[in-house]
Amino acid sequence: MRKRTLSRASWLYVIPIIAACGDGSRPSSNDLSVAGNPDLAGVSGDLAQSVADLSHGPYDLNGVDVSCNATAALTGNVDPIGSWSYIDGCASDDAFKEIKDNCTATFSGLAVTGPASAPRPDGNLTLNASGTYTRTVHSQVTGMASISGACAAGGCAALQGAITTYASGATATCTGAGTCTCSITTTVNRTDAGTWTRSGSTITATAAGGSQNQLYTFSLDGAVFRYRGDNANPFGDHGVTYVLVK
């Protein structure tokens, strides 16, 4: 078989193409943003987002189920010791339990994303064998609520303000008459440390200097850790399921 080679004329076309792809240098840091890597300027939105998402990893997730189900049973029975990174989240109606408890409401479009429109929650959780933990998590819980009855009787503008009373930390925009359609957002920025214990599939965490225990049900599937805040937890920490990986 004859070996084919490029003629000098062919190389004249190839060299400009290589030059147009950049100088091939690697980023000098872990900054994978467009701002930190000018060669990404002009890249399509979907591809640019995929590149940006790499800053949450890397994770070896090939063939591993990292899905999030807000109502699936969590039945862990082994201590989830280690350092974990948040990669996903989902929410049930209980994420807005305070509104459910005070109003006639139905919810739709519930989602858990990251801060500043990032597609996923961000942060880290470390559970030590010594019974201590550290946690930093940033996320947003969003959803639509259709609210009627007594809560809507005073008008949707009044309801909009009342929601921030029912659910401290939430913001809402409500429109309509008789029945109010409300877009609700809760921003979660939690950094804490303390002690933890496990009984069955329930983790009890007590933040340093805090007096209120926080309860979580969890599951552990290899390198995938899921947990969900109990309804008795403070607002922003219940009805939300997080997915974490090592």
Contacts in CASP RR format, 6 or more apart in sequence:
PFRMAT RR
TARGET T0000
AUTHOR 0000-0000-0000
METHOD contacts of the structure
MODEL  1
MRKRTLSRASWLYVIPIIAACGDGSRPSSNDLSVAGNPDLAGVSGDLAQS
VADLSHGPYDLNGVDVSCNATAALTGNVDPIGSWSYIDGCASDDAFKEIK
DNCTATFSGLAVTGPASAPRPDGNLTLNASGTYTRTVHSQVTGMASISGA
CAAGGCAALQGAITTYASGATATCTGAGTCTCSITTTVNRTDAGTWTRSG
STITATAAGGSQNQLYTFSLDGAVFRYRGDNANPFGDHGVTYVLVK
6 14 0 8 1.000
22 39 0 8 1.000
27 36 0 8 1.000
27 37 0 8 1.000
30 55 0 8 1.000
31 37 0 8 1.000
31 55 0 8 1.000
32 51 0 8 1.000
32 52 0 8 1.000
32 54 0 8 1.000
32 55 0 8 1.000
33 40 0 8 1.000
33 52 0 8 1.000
33 55 0 8 1.000
34 40 0 8 1.000
34 41 0 8 1.000
34 42 0 8 1.000
34 43 0 8 1.000
34 48 0 8 1.000
34 52 0 8 1.000
40 48 0 8 1.000
40 51 0 8 1.000
42 48 0 8 1.000
43 51 0 8 1.000
49 119 0 8 1.000
53 119 0 8 1.000
53 120 0 8 1.000
56 85 0 8 1.000
56 87 0 8 1.000
56 120 0 8 1.000
56 122 0 8 1.000
57 85 0 8 1.000
57 87 0 8 1.000
59 85 0 8 1.000
59 87 0 8 1.000
59 245 0 8 1.000
61 245 0 8 1.000
64 223 0 8 1.000
64 224 0 8 1.000
65 221 0 8 1.000
65 224 0 8 1.000
66 87 0 8 1.000
66 88 0 8 1.000
66 224 0 8 1.000
66 243 0 8 1.000
66 245 0 8 1.000
67 88 0 8 1.000
67 243 0 8 1.000
68 88 0 8 1.000
68 89 0 8 1.000
68 90 0 8 1.000
68 112 0 8 1.000
68 226 0 8 1.000
68 241 0 8 1.000
68 242 0 8 1.000
68 243 0 8 1.000
69 90 0 8 1.000
69 241 0 8 1.000
70 90 0 8 1.000
70 91 0 8 1.000
70 92 0 8 1.000
70 110 0 8 1.000
70 228 0 8 1.000
70 239 0 8 1.000
70 240 0 8 1.000
70 241 0 8 1.000
71 92 0 8 1.000
72 241 0 8 1.000
74 201 0 8 1.000
74 217 0 8 1.000
74 218 0 8 1.000
74 219 0 8 1.000
74 226 0 8 1.000
74 227 0 8 1.000
74 228 0 8 1.000
74 241 0 8 1.000
75 201 0 8 1.000
75 219 0 8 1.000
76 200 0 8 1.000
76 201 0 8 1.000
76 218 0 8 1.000
76 219 0 8 1.000
76 220 0 8 1.000
77 200 0 8 1.000
77 201 0 8 1.000
78 220 0 8 1.000
79 127 0 8 1.000
79 129 0 8 1.000
79 198 0 8 1.000
80 127 0 8 1.000
80 203 0 8 1.000
80 218 0 8 1.000
80 220 0 8 1.000
80 225 0 8 1.000
81 127 0 8 1.000
81 128 0 8 1.000
81 129 0 8 1.000
82 126 0 8 1.000
82 127 0 8 1.000
82 128 0 8 1.000
82 246 0 8 1.000
83 124 0 8 1.000
83 125 0 8 1.000
83 126 0 8 1.000
83 246 0 8 1.000
84 124 0 8 1.000
84 125 0 8 1.000
84 126 0 8 1.000
84 127 0 8 1.000
84 225 0 8 1.000
84 244 0 8 1.000
84 245 0 8 1.000
84 246 0 8 1.000
85 123 0 8 1.000
85 124 0 8 1.000
85 244 0 8 1.000
85 245 0 8 1.000
85 246 0 8 1.000
86 120 0 8 1.000
86 121 0 8 1.000
86 122 0 8 1.000
86 123 0 8 1.000
86 124 0 8 1.000
86 125 0 8 1.000
86 137 0 8 1.000
86 139 0 8 1.000
86 242 0 8 1.000
86 243 0 8 1.000
86 244 0 8 1.000
87 120 0 8 1.000
87 121 0 8 1.000
87 243 0 8 1.000
87 244 0 8 1.000
87 245 0 8 1.000
88 112 0 8 1.000
88 120 0 8 1.000
88 121 0 8 1.000
88 242 0 8 1.000
88 243 0 8 1.000
89 112 0 8 1.000
89 120 0 8 1.000
89 121 0 8 1.000
89 139 0 8 1.000
89 240 0 8 1.000
89 241 0 8 1.000
89 242 0 8 1.000
89 243 0 8 1.000
90 110 0 8 1.000
90 111 0 8 1.000
90 112 0 8 1.000
90 240 0 8 1.000
90 241 0 8 1.000
91 110 0 8 1.000
91 111 0 8 1.000
91 112 0 8 1.000
91 141 0 8 1.000
91 143 0 8 1.000
91 239 0 8 1.000
91 240 0 8 1.000
91 241 0 8 1.000
92 110 0 8 1.000
92 239 0 8 1.000
92 241 0 8 1.000
93 100 0 8 1.000
93 107 0 8 1.000
93 110 0 8 1.000
93 239 0 8 1.000
94 100 0 8 1.000
94 231 0 8 1.000
94 238 0 8 1.000
94 239 0 8 1.000
95 110 0 8 1.000
95 141 0 8 1.000
95 186 0 8 1.000
95 236 0 8 1.000
95 238 0 8 1.000
95 239 0 8 1.000
95 240 0 8 1.000
96 105 0 8 1.000
96 107 0 8 1.000
96 143 0 8 1.000
96 145 0 8 1.000
96 167 0 8 1.000
96 170 0 8 1.000
96 184 0 8 1.000
96 186 0 8 1.000
97 231 0 8 1.000
97 235 0 8 1.000
97 238 0 8 1.000
97 239 0 8 1.000
98 166 0 8 1.000
98 167 0 8 1.000
98 235 0 8 1.000
99 105 0 8 1.000
99 145 0 8 1.000
99 147 0 8 1.000
99 163 0 8 1.000
99 166 0 8 1.000
99 167 0 8 1.000
99 184 0 8 1.000
101 166 0 8 1.000
102 151 0 8 1.000
102 166 0 8 1.000
103 147 0 8 1.000
103 149 0 8 1.000
103 150 0 8 1.000
103 151 0 8 1.000
103 152 0 8 1.000
103 159 0 8 1.000
103 166 0 8 1.000
104 147 0 8 1.000
104 148 0 8 1.000
104 149 0 8 1.000
104 150 0 8 1.000
104 151 0 8 1.000
105 145 0 8 1.000
105 146 0 8 1.000
105 147 0 8 1.000
105 148 0 8 1.000
105 151 0 8 1.000
106 145 0 8 1.000
106 146 0 8 1.000
107 143 0 8 1.000
107 144 0 8 1.000
107 145 0 8 1.000
107 146 0 8 1.000
108 143 0 8 1.000
108 144 0 8 1.000
108 145 0 8 1.000
108 146 0 8 1.000
109 142 0 8 1.000
109 143 0 8 1.000
109 144 0 8 1.000
110 141 0 8 1.000
110 142 0 8 1.000
110 143 0 8 1.000
111 141 0 8 1.000
111 142 0 8 1.000
111 143 0 8 1.000
112 121 0 8 1.000
112 139 0 8 1.000
112 140 0 8 1.000
112 141 0 8 1.000
112 142 0 8 1.000
112 240 0 8 1.000
112 241 0 8 1.000
112 242 0 8 1.000
113 119 0 8 1.000
113 120 0 8 1.000
113 121 0 8 1.000
113 139 0 8 1.000
113 140 0 8 1.000
113 142 0 8 1.000
114 120 0 8 1.000
114 121 0 8 1.000
114 122 0 8 1.000
114 138 0 8 1.000
114 139 0 8 1.000
114 140 0 8 1.000
115 122 0 8 1.000
115 138 0 8 1.000
115 139 0 8 1.000
115 140 0 8 1.000
115 187 0 8 1.000
115 189 0 8 1.000
121 137 0 8 1.000
121 138 0 8 1.000
121 139 0 8 1.000
121 242 0 8 1.000
122 137 0 8 1.000
122 138 0 8 1.000
122 139 0 8 1.000
123 136 0 8 1.000
123 137 0 8 1.000
123 138 0 8 1.000
124 134 0 8 1.000
124 135 0 8 1.000
124 136 0 8 1.000
125 133 0 8 1.000
125 134 0 8 1.000
125 135 0 8 1.000
125 136 0 8 1.000
125 137 0 8 1.000
125 244 0 8 1.000
126 133 0 8 1.000
126 134 0 8 1.000
126 135 0 8 1.000
127 133 0 8 1.000
127 196 0 8 1.000
131 195 0 8 1.000
131 196 0 8 1.000
131 197 0 8 1.000
132 193 0 8 1.000
132 194 0 8 1.000
132 195 0 8 1.000
132 196 0 8 1.000
133 193 0 8 1.000
133 194 0 8 1.000
133 195 0 8 1.000
133 196 0 8 1.000
133 205 0 8 1.000
134 192 0 8 1.000
134 193 0 8 1.000
134 194 0 8 1.000
135 190 0 8 1.000
135 191 0 8 1.000
135 192 0 8 1.000
135 193 0 8 1.000
136 190 0 8 1.000
136 191 0 8 1.000
137 188 0 8 1.000
137 189 0 8 1.000
137 190 0 8 1.000
137 242 0 8 1.000
138 188 0 8 1.000
138 189 0 8 1.000
138 190 0 8 1.000
139 187 0 8 1.000
139 188 0 8 1.000
139 240 0 8 1.000
139 242 0 8 1.000
140 185 0 8 1.000
140 186 0 8 1.000
140 187 0 8 1.000
140 188 0 8 1.000
141 185 0 8 1.000
141 186 0 8 1.000
141 188 0 8 1.000
141 236 0 8 1.000
141 240 0 8 1.000
142 183 0 8 1.000
142 184 0 8 1.000
142 185 0 8 1.000
142 186 0 8 1.000
143 183 0 8 1.000
143 184 0 8 1.000
143 185 0 8 1.000
144 181 0 8 1.000
144 182 0 8 1.000
144 183 0 8 1.000
144 184 0 8 1.000
145 181 0 8 1.000
145 182 0 8 1.000
145 184 0 8 1.000
146 179 0 8 1.000
146 180 0 8 1.000
146 181 0 8 1.000
146 182 0 8 1.000
147 159 0 8 1.000
147 174 0 8 1.000
147 179 0 8 1.000
147 180 0 8 1.000
147 181 0 8 1.000
147 182 0 8 1.000
148 178 0 8 1.000
148 179 0 8 1.000
148 180 0 8 1.000
149 178 0 8 1.000
151 159 0 8 1.000
151 162 0 8 1.000
151 180 0 8 1.000
152 159 0 8 1.000
152 178 0 8 1.000
152 179 0 8 1.000
152 180 0 8 1.000
153 178 0 8 1.000
155 177 0 8 1.000
155 178 0 8 1.000
155 180 0 8 1.000
156 174 0 8 1.000
156 175 0 8 1.000
156 176 0 8 1.000
156 177 0 8 1.000
156 178 0 8 1.000
156 180 0 8 1.000
156 181 0 8 1.000
156 182 0 8 1.000
157 174 0 8 1.000
159 172 0 8 1.000
159 174 0 8 1.000
159 180 0 8 1.000
159 182 0 8 1.000
160 172 0 8 1.000
160 173 0 8 1.000
160 174 0 8 1.000
160 180 0 8 1.000
160 182 0 8 1.000
161 172 0 8 1.000
163 170 0 8 1.000
163 172 0 8 1.000
163 174 0 8 1.000
163 182 0 8 1.000
163 184 0 8 1.000
164 170 0 8 1.000
164 171 0 8 1.000
164 172 0 8 1.000
167 184 0 8 1.000
167 186 0 8 1.000
167 235 0 8 1.000
168 235 0 8 1.000
169 186 0 8 1.000
169 187 0 8 1.000
169 235 0 8 1.000
169 236 0 8 1.000
170 184 0 8 1.000
170 185 0 8 1.000
170 186 0 8 1.000
170 235 0 8 1.000
171 184 0 8 1.000
171 185 0 8 1.000
171 186 0 8 1.000
171 187 0 8 1.000
172 182 0 8 1.000
172 183 0 8 1.000
172 184 0 8 1.000
172 185 0 8 1.000
173 182 0 8 1.000
173 183 0 8 1.000
174 180 0 8 1.000
174 181 0 8 1.000
174 182 0 8 1.000
174 183 0 8 1.000
175 181 0 8 1.000
186 235 0 8 1.000
186 236 0 8 1.000
188 236 0 8 1.000
188 237 0 8 1.000
188 240 0 8 1.000
190 237 0 8 1.000
192 207 0 8 1.000
192 208 0 8 1.000
193 207 0 8 1.000
193 208 0 8 1.000
194 205 0 8 1.000
194 206 0 8 1.000
194 207 0 8 1.000
194 208 0 8 1.000
195 205 0 8 1.000
195 206 0 8 1.000
195 208 0 8 1.000
196 203 0 8 1.000
196 204 0 8 1.000
196 205 0 8 1.000
196 206 0 8 1.000
197 203 0 8 1.000
197 204 0 8 1.000
198 204 0 8 1.000
201 217 0 8 1.000
201 218 0 8 1.000
201 219 0 8 1.000
202 215 0 8 1.000
202 216 0 8 1.000
202 217 0 8 1.000
202 218 0 8 1.000
203 215 0 8 1.000
203 216 0 8 1.000
203 217 0 8 1.000
203 218 0 8 1.000
203 227 0 8 1.000
204 213 0 8 1.000
204 214 0 8 1.000
204 215 0 8 1.000
204 216 0 8 1.000
205 213 0 8 1.000
205 214 0 8 1.000
205 215 0 8 1.000
205 216 0 8 1.000
206 212 0 8 1.000
206 213 0 8 1.000
206 214 0 8 1.000
207 214 0 8 1.000
212 234 0 8 1.000
214 229 0 8 1.000
214 230 0 8 1.000
214 233 0 8 1.000
214 234 0 8 1.000
214 237 0 8 1.000
215 229 0 8 1.000
215 230 0 8 1.000
215 232 0 8 1.000
215 233 0 8 1.000
216 227 0 8 1.000
216 228 0 8 1.000
216 229 0 8 1.000
216 230 0 8 1.000
216 233 0 8 1.000
217 227 0 8 1.000
217 228 0 8 1.000
217 229 0 8 1.000
217 230 0 8 1.000
218 225 0 8 1.000
218 226 0 8 1.000
218 227 0 8 1.000
218 228 0 8 1.000
219 225 0 8 1.000
219 226 0 8 1.000
219 227 0 8 1.000
220 226 0 8 1.000
223 245 0 8 1.000
223 246 0 8 1.000
224 243 0 8 1.000
224 244 0 8 1.000
224 245 0 8 1.000
225 243 0 8 1.000
225 244 0 8 1.000
225 245 0 8 1.000
225 246 0 8 1.000
226 241 0 8 1.000
226 242 0 8 1.000
226 243 0 8 1.000
226 244 0 8 1.000
227 241 0 8 1.000
227 242 0 8 1.000
227 244 0 8 1.000
228 239 0 8 1.000
228 240 0 8 1.000
228 241 0 8 1.000
228 242 0 8 1.000
229 237 0 8 1.000
229 238 0 8 1.000
229 239 0 8 1.000
229 240 0 8 1.000
229 241 0 8 1.000
230 238 0 8 1.000
231 238 0 8 1.000
231 239 0 8 1.000
232 238 0 8 1.000
END
